[in-house]
């Protein structure tokens, strides 16, 4: 998405196979020496009565490359190097392709089957990938190894991101959510009535198969997404309210029918930033204060803001039991307030903890308090395309009540 308010993020006969899954060498965290074909030799460790962990493997999406040349990468590299120094070990970083390509999940599955000893002790996953990996048995719960998720210093959405079916599987790192941005000359916009009464068009990816904006509006009005049997559902009356809002926006010439052709956030931002619309629904990560004007939480149908949110979570995947406790400690080290506060400022992601946000920053606090984790993947698989279809049909002139009845009948 949210650029489409979807990461969405972020393995000696086995040698050729493993080389196809991971770069040939670890990413250096300190110094300026170039990477070599094999890791540097480890220093000799004096034997003790307790096992000493000499190496931790960390897998990262390519966008979080600590070897890149920008402030966020430097912060991450420094943080990892500090943990290395404090614990007298080596952190071996492997980069994986963007989450959209699904490479990181495929790598986990293949490595776990062919060479479990090469699995990462710690891995950074999008919420969607975390759910898939956990349900496939590719991750170890972090419950029992860390009590960090029980800390009250989490925003509710973030704390929930780390849980899968009430079990803690990871520690939230960075967040993202849908927001409404608009040109300052429109005055203050906080509700859909304000949007409908304003001049000019609004743009959002109504044609995106994820349907997250329509689902956020539906949820804001109390719409249930699971029936008593736990199966995906849509309430016809609530869905009709969502579609009626779209229809009213068309009649007031605020929602152009061409929205049905907008399928992603790149298109949305281009339309908004070129002035062809003066209001837009985008992910917070895409918001640029210097050029995108004002920001407000995504309005809900019942005057309460509501936005679906996602994020990046540190999780445990390694097969080496002796490494799990230290990997959990590294995860805790990487979600500490001071470090994550710096990372959110440098990357543009949303904070995950209240202690990271200034008390006077009411807009960001409002966004964070209105954020809710995405529904489960299996629910989105069913409901998202139906919501996309419903929005498209109303934008193309069909009556909201007829469309709602038609869409709900598909689920019966």
Secondary structure, DSSP 8 states (H G I E B T S, - for coil): -------------SHHHHHHHS-SS----SSS----SS----------SS----EEEEEEEGGG-TTSSSHHHHHHHHHHHHHHHHHT-EEEEEEE--GGGTHHHHHHHHHHHH-GGGS-SEEEEEHHHHHHHHHTT-SB--BTTB-GGG-S-S-HHHHHHTEETTEE-EEEEEEEEEEEEE-GGG----SHHHHHHSSS-EE--TT-TT-HHHHHHHHHTT--SB-TTS-B---HHHHHHHHHHHHHHHHTTSS-GGGGG--SHHHHHHHHHTTS-SEEEEEGGG--HHHH-EEEE---TTSS--EEEEEEEEEE--S-HHHHHHHHHHHHHHT-HHHHHHHHHHH--B-SSGGGS-TT-HHHHHHHHTEEE---HHHHHHHHHHHHHHHHHHHTT--HHHHHHHHHHHT-
